[in-house]
């Protein structure tokens, strides 16, 4: 059986952030994840986690592109390496505070002044530098490819194969891939085979349906088969549900609970 976590970033957006944890706990889930941390009250989150005995499966490093300064210093830019390393190191400390095992790392766009090969080498150099810090804290840096066609035009790392190659070259147990099924279905498809053939390089999986990025069962992906394949592949890490409810947030969580307990 997969280990579910619920991303609270895009659900119950009519509620204060920490109140979303109440709803997740009320539906019987034990683990959450979220994106950026500098814009949040970390003490309030810690208190609410303790109230409901919730754990945190993942959060985003300071490379999250919703932060304007992150767009100005991507991993792909060798001139910004010191800033990027400092950003990720600071985020590792926050993840460690929450006993959070995974830190999502987004590499950013390719700067126009560099070739794709130079951008790739910059990403690898950054990850190699921060990997020992992450390993010491017990945190895995999970590098995420994102689709360009719908959500992230210009993002450097779109498909899974180049992402797996980067992880292999970094060659650290503290650096793996966040395989987002929503993004990869848009970018390349072939979800089950890709996960099964690369399971050792995957540190986290994200789930939403296509199109729309809604909860499973609303689109073209057959998630009962996908989750069975993930379970049978030997994958033991978290499966994060990162989605926008198609209609009602409570109904969406009920749907997910039914799916993961079937």
Secondary structure, DSSP 8 states (H G I E B T S, - for coil): --EEEEE-SSSSTTS-HHHHHHHHHHTT--EEE-S-STTS-HHHHHHHHHHHT-EEEEEE-TT-TTSHHHHHS-TT-GGGHHHHHHHHHHHHHHHHHTT--EEEE---B--TTS-HHHHHHHHHHHHHHHHHHHHHHT-EEEE----TTTT-TTBS--SHHHHHHHHHHH--TTEEEEEEHHHHHHHT--HHHHHHHTGGGEEEEEE--TTTS-STTSSS--HHHHHHHHHHTT--SEEEE----SS-HHHHHHHHHHHHH-
